Amino acid sequence: MDGKKKYRIVLLLFLLIDIVLIMFFLYMKLEKRIPDKLYMYEEQEEKFEFSLPLEASMKKGTTQVIANQTKQIKQNIIFNFGEPFSLYAKEKGSYHIGLKLFGIFPVHSIALNVIEEQELYPGGQVVGIKIDTNGLLVLGTGTVVSNNGESEEPAKNIVQSGDYIEKINGKKVENKEELVQQLEQLSNEKVILELKRGEEIVKVLINAIETERNHYKLGIWVRDDTQGIGTLTYTTKDGEFGALGHGINDVDTGTLMEIKDGYLCEAGIFKIKKGQKGNPGEITGYLKKGEENRLGKIQSNTAFGIKGKLLPGKNFEKKAYPIALRQQVKTGKAYIRCQLTDKVEEYEIKINKININNKNRDMVLQITDERLLQLTNGIVQGMSGSPIIQKGKIVGAVTHVFVNEPAKGYGVFVENMIGQ
């Protein structure tokens, strides 16, 4: 093979590699701008505008597509994601939208869910949150000193931060006290722990260390409950609630905490620490004790906040608002409801950017209300869950603050919170 031919082959290989890399980066860029799912209301026309070089197809059925340059091929309706289009659905149901890059390469699919129009009661109240974990959350391992004076770390590389201890030697443990009781009843150092690790159940053997006569330790740091304050986002006519807009993660492990039991209660505010660049502010408050101050039972802790059921008679806002689906949320003026004094008030904000497919960082928010800026300098810890209202609809909730720009932060779409 002569040199020129080798040179051409090398050039061709580089060209192919460049094409593959371009396609890969284009695919990754498109992935961030394409939602995994879309909702729309039955018997309503919904407008969409993605401006992406994609061809969309869905099977013809009760959903009618109204768009320019729409065509039908056999039982499929074809339309262009590069131009504005509208969808209209006659009845509830689930549909599949397939997407192809340049009409050739399959790149993504969207689950389209047609639902009934919904209304929620907006929150804004500061509430206390107390949860017990489903099992004992492992924070880490440590060193213990045996009764002969040697330092040992019996659980090292056996249990992991983020594990949940569910059983010890076949017996269920639900709190630290029960774990201590089981260790006090050991007759030898052999301990079998049943752990929940992610979605798996694993069993591990640990040689407990006898620190005193018939007194054993495992060298594991654990937690079985947590508490704090946050903001109620919404309630429903059936007494269900959602709050926070983001999940409760353990402060030490960063993992989403699994709830065994938990409740909302009334809370009071001690003081407000204003946010500063590099130092987020905070609402300092307290949980009001006693059965009479309990508001509801927490039933789940998800990536989009906590959900549960209010106790009978524990109602809040009387006026219901329709919810806005993600395609209905627009940049521009909006309001948040939050409690920084003795009552809930509305404060003006601006939605600067909308991220159509970015988990609970769906919107970039900016506080513009001078009253709120004087009180907090922007978004502070404890405001997470403050409902966002735009044009008479609940569009989402505040979730995070920009550490270096306290007047700005993120919000989550309400459709993600209610989890249709």
Secondary structure as UniProt FT lines:
FT   HELIX           3..33
FT   STRAND          37..41
FT   TURN            42..43
FT   STRAND          45..48
FT   STRAND          54..59
FT   STRAND          63..67
FT   TURN            68..69
FT   STRAND          71..73
FT   TURN            74..75
FT   STRAND          76..80
FT   TURN            81..82
FT   STRAND          85..89
FT   STRAND          93..101
FT   TURN            102..104
FT   STRAND          105..115
FT   STRAND          119..122
FT   STRAND          126..141
FT   STRAND          144..145
FT   TURN            147..148
FT   STRAND          151..152
FT   TURN            154..158
FT   TURN            161..162
FT   STRAND          164..168
FT   TURN            169..170
FT   STRAND          171..172
FT   HELIX           176..184
FT   STRAND          190..197
FT   TURN            198..199
FT   STRAND          200..207
FT   STRAND          209..212
FT   TURN            213..214
FT   STRAND          215..217
FT   STRAND          220..235
FT   TURN            237..238
FT   STRAND          240..243
FT   TURN            251..253
FT   STRAND          259..273
FT   TURN            277..278
FT   STRAND          282..287
FT   HELIX           291..293
FT   STRAND          294..302
FT   TURN            303..304
FT   STRAND          305..310
FT   TURN            312..313
FT   STRAND          321..323
FT   HELIX           326..328
FT   STRAND          332..339
FT   STRAND          344..354
FT   TURN            356..357
FT   TURN            359..360
FT   STRAND          363..367
FT   HELIX           370..376
FT   TURN            384..385
FT   STRAND          387..390
FT   TURN            391..392
FT   STRAND          393..402
FT   TURN            403..404
FT   STRAND          405..413
FT   HELIX           414..418
//
